[in-house]
Amino acid sequence: MRFSLIAGAICILLGGLVFFRLARYTNEHEVAHVGDVRLMDEEQRPVPFWVGICFTVAGVGLIVQGVRAKEAS
């Protein structure tokens, strides 16, 4: 039950970071390849918005489950 509350809070925190576009990932792709030389481009992209929604919904679900389990004990 306590684990559910902590995990839920962490999920909501991560979801909030995605909502406010603070979470980013690096996308790297090859621009040109000549012989043994490769030119790579690195781009910082924000995590998609739907990932933040999923984290937030999962966090709320974990907290609700944790509270219900605590009340049942």
mmCIF file as gemmi writes it, N, C-alpha and C atoms, coordinates in Angstrom:
data_model
loop_
_atom_site.group_PDB
_atom_site.id
_atom_site.type_symbol
_atom_site.label_atom_id
_atom_site.label_alt_id
_atom_site.label_comp_id
_atom_site.label_asym_id
_atom_site.label_entity_id
_atom_site.label_seq_id
_atom_site.pdbx_PDB_ins_code
_atom_site.Cartn_x
_atom_site.Cartn_y
_atom_site.Cartn_z
_atom_site.occupancy
_atom_site.B_iso_or_equiv
_atom_site.pdbx_formal_charge
_atom_site.auth_seq_id
_atom_site.auth_asym_id
_atom_site.pdbx_PDB_model_num
ATOM 1 N N . MET Axp A 1 ? 0.822 -1.19 0 1 0 ? 1 A 1
ATOM 2 C CA . MET Axp A 1 ? 0 0 0 1 0 ? 1 A 1
ATOM 3 C C . MET Axp A 1 ? 0.866 1.253 0 1 0 ? 1 A 1
ATOM 4 N N . ARG Axp A 2 ? 1.908 1.265 0.817 1 0 ? 2 A 1
ATOM 5 C CA . ARG Axp A 2 ? 2.781 2.44 0.854 1 0 ? 2 A 1
ATOM 6 C C . ARG Axp A 2 ? 3.554 2.564 -0.46 1 0 ? 2 A 1
ATOM 7 N N . PHE Axp A 3 ? 3.941 1.408 -1.016 1 0 ? 3 A 1
ATOM 8 C CA . PHE Axp A 3 ? 4.642 1.407 -2.298 1 0 ? 3 A 1
ATOM 9 C C . PHE Axp A 3 ? 3.77 2.034 -3.386 1 0 ? 3 A 1
ATOM 10 N N . SER Axp A 4 ? 2.482 1.725 -3.374 1 0 ? 4 A 1
ATOM 11 C CA . SER Axp A 4 ? 1.561 2.285 -4.374 1 0 ? 4 A 1
ATOM 12 C C . SER Axp A 4 ? 1.487 3.809 -4.273 1 0 ? 4 A 1
ATOM 13 N N . LEU Axp A 5 ? 1.469 4.318 -3.057 1 0 ? 5 A 1
ATOM 14 C CA . LEU Axp A 5 ? 1.404 5.771 -2.87 1 0 ? 5 A 1
ATOM 15 C C . LEU Axp A 5 ? 2.674 6.454 -3.378 1 0 ? 5 A 1
ATOM 16 N N . ILE Axp A 6 ? 3.829 5.867 -3.076 1 0 ? 6 A 1
ATOM 17 C CA . ILE Axp A 6 ? 5.099 6.458 -3.514 1 0 ? 6 A 1
ATOM 18 C C . ILE Axp A 6 ? 5.24 6.365 -5.03 1 0 ? 6 A 1
ATOM 19 N N . ALA Axp A 7 ? 4.917 5.196 -5.588 1 0 ? 7 A 1
ATOM 20 C CA . ALA Axp A 7 ? 5.003 5.024 -7.047 1 0 ? 7 A 1
ATOM 21 C C . ALA Axp A 7 ? 4.022 5.953 -7.766 1 0 ? 7 A 1
ATOM 22 N N . GLY Axp A 8 ? 2.837 6.132 -7.197 1 0 ? 8 A 1
ATOM 23 C CA . GLY Axp A 8 ? 1.86 7.034 -7.789 1 0 ? 8 A 1
ATOM 24 C C . GLY Axp A 8 ? 2.339 8.481 -7.782 1 0 ? 8 A 1
ATOM 25 N N . ALA Axp A 9 ? 2.947 8.898 -6.692 1 0 ? 9 A 1
ATOM 26 C CA . ALA Axp A 9 ? 3.474 10.267 -6.613 1 0 ? 9 A 1
ATOM 27 C C . ALA Axp A 9 ? 4.596 10.483 -7.624 1 0 ? 9 A 1
ATOM 28 N N . ILE Axp A 10 ? 5.452 9.474 -7.793 1 0 ? 10 A 1
ATOM 29 C CA . ILE Axp A 10 ? 6.541 9.589 -8.769 1 0 ? 10 A 1
ATOM 30 C C . ILE Axp A 10 ? 5.983 9.662 -10.189 1 0 ? 10 A 1
ATOM 31 N N . CYS Axp A 11 ? 4.966 8.856 -10.484 1 0 ? 11 A 1
ATOM 32 C CA . CYS Axp A 11 ? 4.347 8.897 -11.819 1 0 ? 11 A 1
ATOM 33 C C . CYS Axp A 11 ? 3.711 10.257 -12.1 1 0 ? 11 A 1
ATOM 34 N N . ILE Axp A 12 ? 3.04 10.808 -11.113 1 0 ? 12 A 1
ATOM 35 C CA . ILE Axp A 12 ? 2.42 12.127 -11.304 1 0 ? 12 A 1
ATOM 36 C C . ILE Axp A 12 ? 3.497 13.189 -11.509 1 0 ? 12 A 1
ATOM 37 N N . LEU Axp A 13 ? 4.597 13.099 -10.784 1 0 ? 13 A 1
ATOM 38 C CA . LEU Axp A 13 ? 5.707 14.041 -10.959 1 0 ? 13 A 1
ATOM 39 C C . LEU Axp A 13 ? 6.282 13.946 -12.375 1 0 ? 13 A 1
ATOM 40 N N . LEU Axp A 14 ? 6.504 12.726 -12.849 1 0 ? 14 A 1
ATOM 41 C CA . LEU Axp A 14 ? 7.022 12.554 -14.214 1 0 ? 14 A 1
ATOM 42 C C . LEU Axp A 14 ? 6.022 13.058 -15.252 1 0 ? 14 A 1
ATOM 43 N N . GLY Axp A 15 ? 4.752 12.803 -15.027 1 0 ? 15 A 1
ATOM 44 C CA . GLY Axp A 15 ? 3.728 13.319 -15.933 1 0 ? 15 A 1
ATOM 45 C C . GLY Axp A 15 ? 3.722 14.839 -15.976 1 0 ? 15 A 1
ATOM 46 N N . GLY Axp A 16 ? 3.924 15.474 -14.826 1 0 ? 16 A 1
ATOM 47 C CA . GLY Axp A 16 ? 4.001 16.936 -14.773 1 0 ? 16 A 1
ATOM 48 C C . GLY Axp A 16 ? 5.19 17.476 -15.544 1 0 ? 16 A 1
ATOM 49 N N . LEU Axp A 17 ? 6.321 16.777 -15.452 1 0 ? 17 A 1
ATOM 50 C CA . LEU Axp A 17 ? 7.503 17.202 -16.218 1 0 ? 17 A 1
ATOM 51 C C . LEU Axp A 17 ? 7.23 17.156 -17.713 1 0 ? 17 A 1
ATOM 52 N N . VAL Axp A 18 ? 6.505 16.147 -18.15 1 0 ? 18 A 1
ATOM 53 C CA . VAL Axp A 18 ? 6.175 16.041 -19.575 1 0 ? 18 A 1
ATOM 54 C C . VAL Axp A 18 ? 5.176 17.129 -19.967 1 0 ? 18 A 1
ATOM 55 N N . PHE Axp A 19 ? 4.176 17.397 -19.111 1 0 ? 19 A 1
ATOM 56 C CA . PHE Axp A 19 ? 3.188 18.44 -19.413 1 0 ? 19 A 1
ATOM 57 C C . PHE Axp A 19 ? 3.845 19.794 -19.648 1 0 ? 19 A 1
ATOM 58 N N . PHE Axp A 20 ? 4.83 20.107 -18.843 1 0 ? 20 A 1
ATOM 59 C CA . PHE Axp A 20 ? 5.487 21.407 -18.946 1 0 ? 20 A 1
ATOM 60 C C . PHE Axp A 20 ? 6.704 21.381 -19.866 1 0 ? 20 A 1
ATOM 61 N N . ARG Axp A 21 ? 6.82 20.313 -20.648 1 0 ? 21 A 1
ATOM 62 C CA . ARG Axp A 21 ? 7.869 20.169 -21.671 1 0 ? 21 A 1
ATOM 63 C C . ARG Axp A 21 ? 9.284 20.261 -21.087 1 0 ? 21 A 1
ATOM 64 N N . LEU Axp A 22 ? 9.475 19.751 -19.867 1 0 ? 22 A 1
ATOM 65 C CA . LEU Axp A 22 ? 10.795 19.745 -19.248 1 0 ? 22 A 1
ATOM 66 C C . LEU Axp A 22 ? 11.537 18.436 -19.511 1 0 ? 22 A 1
ATOM 67 N N . ALA Axp A 23 ? 10.812 17.405 -19.915 1 0 ? 23 A 1
ATOM 68 C CA . ALA Axp A 23 ? 11.436 16.112 -20.21 1 0 ? 23 A 1
ATOM 69 C C . ALA Axp A 23 ? 11.754 16.051 -21.706 1 0 ? 23 A 1
ATOM 70 N N . ARG Axp A 24 ? 12.988 15.725 -22.028 1 0 ? 24 A 1
ATOM 71 C CA . ARG Axp A 24 ? 13.43 15.658 -23.426 1 0 ? 24 A 1
ATOM 72 C C . ARG Axp A 24 ? 14.229 14.389 -23.651 1 0 ? 24 A 1
ATOM 73 N N . TYR Axp A 25 ? 14.319 13.997 -24.911 1 0 ? 25 A 1
ATOM 74 C CA . TYR Axp A 25 ? 15.169 12.881 -25.278 1 0 ? 25 A 1
ATOM 75 C C . TYR Axp A 25 ? 15.97 13.276 -26.51 1 0 ? 25 A 1
ATOM 76 N N . THR Axp A 26 ? 17.066 12.565 -26.746 1 0 ? 26 A 1
ATOM 77 C CA . THR Axp A 26 ? 17.953 12.874 -27.859 1 0 ? 26 A 1
ATOM 78 C C . THR Axp A 26 ? 17.656 11.935 -29.019 1 0 ? 26 A 1
ATOM 79 N N . ASN Axp A 27 ? 17.456 12.521 -30.186 1 0 ? 27 A 1
ATOM 80 C CA . ASN Axp A 27 ? 17.238 11.762 -31.411 1 0 ? 27 A 1
ATOM 81 C C . ASN Axp A 27 ? 18.469 11.953 -32.292 1 0 ? 27 A 1
ATOM 82 N N . GLU Axp A 28 ? 19.102 10.852 -32.664 1 0 ? 28 A 1
ATOM 83 C CA . GLU Axp A 28 ? 20.328 10.924 -33.452 1 0 ? 28 A 1
ATOM 84 C C . GLU Axp A 28 ? 20.109 10.17 -34.767 1 0 ? 28 A 1
ATOM 85 N N . HIS Axp A 29 ? 20.447 10.81 -35.876 1 0 ? 29 A 1
ATOM 86 C CA . HIS Axp A 29 ? 20.33 10.128 -37.163 1 0 ? 29 A 1
ATOM 87 C C . HIS Axp A 29 ? 21.491 10.511 -38.077 1 0 ? 29 A 1
ATOM 88 N N . GLU Axp A 30 ? 21.741 9.644 -39.035 1 0 ? 30 A 1
ATOM 89 C CA . GLU Axp A 30 ? 22.861 9.82 -39.945 1 0 ? 30 A 1
ATOM 90 C C . GLU Axp A 30 ? 22.473 10.767 -41.078 1 0 ? 30 A 1
ATOM 91 N N . VAL Axp A 31 ? 23.307 11.797 -41.291 1 0 ? 31 A 1
ATOM 92 C CA . VAL Axp A 31 ? 23.053 12.775 -42.343 1 0 ? 31 A 1
ATOM 93 C C . VAL Axp A 31 ? 23.735 12.351 -43.641 1 0 ? 31 A 1
ATOM 94 N N . ALA Axp A 32 ? 24.999 11.933 -43.544 1 0 ? 32 A 1
ATOM 95 C CA . ALA Axp A 32 ? 25.749 11.534 -44.729 1 0 ? 32 A 1
ATOM 96 C C . ALA Axp A 32 ? 26.739 10.439 -44.347 1 0 ? 32 A 1
ATOM 97 N N . HIS Axp A 33 ? 27.026 9.617 -45.322 1 0 ? 33 A 1
ATOM 98 C CA . HIS Axp A 33 ? 27.977 8.53 -45.126 1 0 ? 33 A 1
ATOM 99 C C . HIS Axp A 33 ? 28.858 8.45 -46.368 1 0 ? 33 A 1
ATOM 100 N N . VAL Axp A 34 ? 30.12 8.839 -46.195 1 0 ? 34 A 1
ATOM 101 C CA . VAL Axp A 34 ? 31.067 8.826 -47.308 1 0 ? 34 A 1
ATOM 102 C C . VAL Axp A 34 ? 32.281 8.014 -46.872 1 0 ? 34 A 1
ATOM 103 N N . GLY Axp A 35 ? 32.445 6.826 -47.449 1 0 ? 35 A 1
ATOM 104 C CA . GLY Axp A 35 ? 33.564 5.965 -47.069 1 0 ? 35 A 1
ATOM 105 C C . GLY Axp A 35 ? 33.463 5.575 -45.611 1 0 ? 35 A 1
ATOM 106 N N . ASP Axp A 36 ? 34.515 5.856 -44.859 1 0 ? 36 A 1
ATOM 107 C CA . ASP Axp A 36 ? 34.526 5.552 -43.431 1 0 ? 36 A 1
ATOM 108 C C . ASP Axp A 36 ? 34.013 6.715 -42.578 1 0 ? 36 A 1
ATOM 109 N N . VAL Axp A 37 ? 33.662 7.814 -43.213 1 0 ? 37 A 1
ATOM 110 C CA . VAL Axp A 37 ? 33.236 9.012 -42.487 1 0 ? 37 A 1
ATOM 111 C C . VAL Axp A 37 ? 31.705 9.059 -42.445 1 0 ? 37 A 1
ATOM 112 N N . ARG Axp A 38 ? 31.194 9.261 -41.241 1 0 ? 38 A 1
ATOM 113 C CA . ARG Axp A 38 ? 29.75 9.406 -41.067 1 0 ? 38 A 1
ATOM 114 C C . ARG Axp A 38 ? 29.46 10.748 -40.411 1 0 ? 38 A 1
ATOM 115 N N . LEU Axp A 39 ? 28.495 11.459 -40.926 1 0 ? 39 A 1
ATOM 116 C CA . LEU Axp A 39 ? 28.041 12.707 -40.314 1 0 ? 39 A 1
ATOM 117 C C . LEU Axp A 39 ? 26.719 12.42 -39.605 1 0 ? 39 A 1
ATOM 118 N N . MET Axp A 40 ? 26.71 12.684 -38.301 1 0 ? 40 A 1
ATOM 119 C CA . MET Axp A 40 ? 25.525 12.421 -37.487 1 0 ? 40 A 1
ATOM 120 C C . MET Axp A 40 ? 24.924 13.737 -37.014 1 0 ? 40 A 1
ATOM 121 N N . ASP Axp A 41 ? 23.611 13.76 -36.944 1 0 ? 41 A 1
ATOM 122 C CA . ASP Axp A 41 ? 22.898 14.924 -36.439 1 0 ? 41 A 1
ATOM 123 C C . ASP Axp A 41 ? 22.191 14.521 -35.144 1 0 ? 41 A 1
ATOM 124 N N . GLU Axp A 42 ? 22.369 15.334 -34.121 1 0 ? 42 A 1
ATOM 125 C CA . GLU Axp A 42 ? 21.762 15.072 -32.82 1 0 ? 42 A 1
ATOM 126 C C . GLU Axp A 42 ? 20.732 16.153 -32.542 1 0 ? 42 A 1
ATOM 127 N N . GLU Axp A 43 ? 19.528 15.735 -32.176 1 0 ? 43 A 1
ATOM 128 C CA . GLU Axp A 43 ? 18.44 16.683 -31.981 1 0 ? 43 A 1
ATOM 129 C C . GLU Axp A 43 ? 17.727 16.381 -30.665 1 0 ? 43 A 1
ATOM 130 N N . GLN Axp A 44 ? 17.491 17.415 -29.868 1 0 ? 44 A 1
ATOM 131 C CA . GLN Axp A 44 ? 16.748 17.286 -28.614 1 0 ? 44 A 1
ATOM 132 C C . GLN Axp A 44 ? 15.262 17.45 -28.915 1 0 ? 44 A 1
ATOM 133 N N . ARG Axp A 45 ? 14.461 16.491 -28.516 1 0 ? 45 A 1
ATOM 134 C CA . ARG Axp A 45 ? 13.018 16.548 -28.747 1 0 ? 45 A 1
ATOM 135 C C . ARG Axp A 45 ? 12.273 16.403 -27.424 1 0 ? 45 A 1
ATOM 136 N N . PRO Axp A 46 ? 11.134 17.056 -27.294 1 0 ? 46 A 1
ATOM 137 C CA . PRO Axp A 46 ? 10.337 16.857 -26.077 1 0 ? 46 A 1
ATOM 138 C C . PRO Axp A 46 ? 9.639 15.501 -26.11 1 0 ? 46 A 1
ATOM 139 N N . VAL Axp A 47 ? 9.416 14.931 -24.943 1 0 ? 47 A 1
ATOM 140 C CA . VAL Axp A 47 ? 8.667 13.676 -24.842 1 0 ? 47 A 1
ATOM 141 C C . VAL Axp A 47 ? 7.223 13.973 -25.275 1 0 ? 47 A 1
ATOM 142 N N . PRO Axp A 48 ? 6.599 13.087 -26.047 1 0 ? 48 A 1
ATOM 143 C CA . PRO Axp A 48 ? 5.224 13.336 -26.511 1 0 ? 48 A 1
ATOM 144 C C . PRO Axp A 48 ? 4.248 13.57 -25.354 1 0 ? 48 A 1
ATOM 145 N N . PHE Axp A 49 ? 3.265 14.408 -25.609 1 0 ? 49 A 1
ATOM 146 C CA . PHE Axp A 49 ? 2.299 14.826 -24.601 1 0 ? 49 A 1
ATOM 147 C C . PHE Axp A 49 ? 1.497 13.64 -24.054 1 0 ? 49 A 1
ATOM 148 N N . TRP Axp A 50 ? 1.165 12.683 -24.912 1 0 ? 50 A 1
ATOM 149 C CA . TRP Axp A 50 ? 0.351 11.542 -24.475 1 0 ? 50 A 1
ATOM 150 C C . TRP Axp A 50 ? 1.081 10.691 -23.432 1 0 ? 50 A 1
ATOM 151 N N . VAL Axp A 51 ? 2.407 10.713 -23.438 1 0 ? 51 A 1
ATOM 152 C CA . VAL Axp A 51 ? 3.164 9.972 -22.423 1 0 ? 51 A 1
ATOM 153 C C . VAL Axp A 51 ? 2.923 10.6 -21.045 1 0 ? 51 A 1
ATOM 154 N N . GLY Axp A 52 ? 2.869 11.93 -20.996 1 0 ? 52 A 1
ATOM 155 C CA . GLY Axp A 52 ? 2.576 12.619 -19.74 1 0 ? 52 A 1
ATOM 156 C C . GLY Axp A 52 ? 1.185 12.297 -19.226 1 0 ? 52 A 1
ATOM 157 N N . ILE Axp A 53 ? 0.217 12.195 -20.144 1 0 ? 53 A 1
ATOM 158 C CA . ILE Axp A 53 ? -1.143 11.84 -19.744 1 0 ? 53 A 1
ATOM 159 C C . ILE Axp A 53 ? -1.162 10.428 -19.166 1 0 ? 53 A 1
ATOM 160 N N . CYS Axp A 54 ? -0.474 9.499 -19.815 1 0 ? 54 A 1
ATOM 161 C CA . CYS Axp A 54 ? -0.427 8.11 -19.328 1 0 ? 54 A 1
ATOM 162 C C . CYS Axp A 54 ? 0.208 8.028 -17.943 1 0 ? 54 A 1
ATOM 163 N N . PHE Axp A 55 ? 1.318 8.748 -17.743 1 0 ? 55 A 1
ATOM 164 C CA . PHE Axp A 55 ? 1.976 8.737 -16.435 1 0 ? 55 A 1
ATOM 165 C C . PHE Axp A 55 ? 1.063 9.321 -15.359 1 0 ? 55 A 1
ATOM 166 N N . THR Axp A 56 ? 0.374 10.399 -15.674 1 0 ? 56 A 1
ATOM 167 C CA . THR Axp A 56 ? -0.498 11.037 -14.687 1 0 ? 56 A 1
ATOM 168 C C . THR Axp A 56 ? -1.679 10.134 -14.331 1 0 ? 56 A 1
ATOM 169 N N . VAL Axp A 57 ? -2.3 9.535 -15.332 1 0 ? 57 A 1
ATOM 170 C CA . VAL Axp A 57 ? -3.43 8.637 -15.072 1 0 ? 57 A 1
ATOM 171 C C . VAL Axp A 57 ? -2.976 7.421 -14.273 1 0 ? 57 A 1
ATOM 172 N N . ALA Axp A 58 ? -1.826 6.864 -14.619 1 0 ? 58 A 1
ATOM 173 C CA . ALA Axp A 58 ? -1.301 5.721 -13.866 1 0 ? 58 A 1
ATOM 174 C C . ALA Axp A 58 ? -0.992 6.121 -12.421 1 0 ? 58 A 1
ATOM 175 N N . GLY Axp A 59 ? -0.437 7.316 -12.233 1 0 ? 59 A 1
ATOM 176 C CA . GLY Axp A 59 ? -0.13 7.79 -10.881 1 0 ? 59 A 1
ATOM 177 C C . GLY Axp A 59 ? -1.371 7.966 -10.032 1 0 ? 59 A 1
ATOM 178 N N . VAL Axp A 60 ? -2.403 8.546 -10.614 1 0 ? 60 A 1
ATOM 179 C CA . VAL Axp A 60 ? -3.66 8.725 -9.88 1 0 ? 60 A 1
ATOM 180 C C . VAL Axp A 60 ? -4.254 7.358 -9.536 1 0 ? 60 A 1
ATOM 181 N N . GLY Axp A 61 ? -4.197 6.433 -10.49 1 0 ? 61 A 1
ATOM 182 C CA . GLY Axp A 61 ? -4.708 5.086 -10.227 1 0 ? 61 A 1
ATOM 183 C C . GLY Axp A 61 ? -3.958 4.39 -9.106 1 0 ? 61 A 1
ATOM 184 N N . LEU Axp A 62 ? -2.642 4.525 -9.086 1 0 ? 62 A 1
ATOM 185 C CA . LEU Axp A 62 ? -1.852 3.914 -8.012 1 0 ? 62 A 1
ATOM 186 C C . LEU Axp A 62 ? -2.157 4.528 -6.657 1 0 ? 62 A 1
ATOM 187 N N . ILE Axp A 63 ? -2.335 5.836 -6.615 1 0 ? 63 A 1
ATOM 188 C CA . ILE Axp A 63 ? -2.654 6.486 -5.341 1 0 ? 63 A 1
ATOM 189 C C . ILE Axp A 63 ? -4.033 6.07 -4.852 1 0 ? 63 A 1
ATOM 190 N N . VAL Axp A 64 ? -5.01 6.017 -5.756 1 0 ? 64 A 1
ATOM 191 C CA . VAL Axp A 64 ? -6.358 5.582 -5.363 1 0 ? 64 A 1
ATOM 192 C C . VAL Axp A 64 ? -6.315 4.141 -4.85 1 0 ? 64 A 1
ATOM 193 N N . GLN Axp A 65 ? -5.583 3.28 -5.535 1 0 ? 65 A 1
ATOM 194 C CA . GLN Axp A 65 ? -5.462 1.885 -5.112 1 0 ? 65 A 1
ATOM 195 C C . GLN Axp A 65 ? -4.774 1.791 -3.752 1 0 ? 65 A 1
ATOM 196 N N . GLY Axp A 66 ? -3.75 2.6 -3.532 1 0 ? 66 A 1
ATOM 197 C CA . GLY Axp A 66 ? -3.051 2.6 -2.254 1 0 ? 66 A 1
ATOM 198 C C . GLY Axp A 66 ? -3.922 3.075 -1.105 1 0 ? 66 A 1
ATOM 199 N N . VAL Axp A 67 ? -4.728 4.095 -1.355 1 0 ? 67 A 1
ATOM 200 C CA . VAL Axp A 67 ? -5.613 4.613 -0.311 1 0 ? 67 A 1
ATOM 201 C C . VAL Axp A 67 ? -6.707 3.588 0.01 1 0 ? 67 A 1
ATOM 202 N N . ARG Axp A 68 ? -7.266 2.95 -1.018 1 0 ? 68 A 1
ATOM 203 C CA . ARG Axp A 68 ? -8.296 1.94 -0.788 1 0 ? 68 A 1
ATOM 204 C C . ARG Axp A 68 ? -7.744 0.739 -0.022 1 0 ? 68 A 1
ATOM 205 N N . ALA Axp A 69 ? -6.524 0.334 -0.34 1 0 ? 69 A 1
ATOM 206 C CA . ALA Axp A 69 ? -5.908 -0.793 0.361 1 0 ? 69 A 1
ATOM 207 C C . ALA Axp A 69 ? -5.637 -0.424 1.822 1 0 ? 69 A 1
ATOM 208 N N . LYS Axp A 70 ? -5.285 0.829 2.064 1 0 ? 70 A 1
ATOM 209 C CA . LYS Axp A 70 ? -4.997 1.288 3.432 1 0 ? 70 A 1
ATOM 210 C C . LYS Axp A 70 ? -6.291 1.309 4.254 1 0 ? 70 A 1
ATOM 211 N N . GLU Axp A 71 ? -7.406 1.738 3.628 1 0 ? 71 A 1
ATOM 212 C CA . GLU Axp A 71 ? -8.682 1.795 4.329 1 0 ? 71 A 1
ATOM 213 C C . GLU Axp A 71 ? -9.219 0.401 4.617 1 0 ? 71 A 1
ATOM 214 N N . ALA Axp A 72 ? -8.94 -0.55 3.741 1 0 ? 72 A 1
ATOM 215 C CA . ALA Axp A 72 ? -9.436 -1.911 3.928 1 0 ? 72 A 1
ATOM 216 C C . ALA Axp A 72 ? -8.697 -2.645 5.045 1 0 ? 72 A 1
ATOM 217 N N . SER Axp A 73 ? -7.495 -2.198 5.367 1 0 ? 73 A 1
ATOM 218 C CA . SER Axp A 73 ? -6.707 -2.88 6.408 1 0 ? 73 A 1
ATOM 219 C C . SER Axp A 73 ? -7.194 -2.57 7.792 1 0 ? 73 A 1
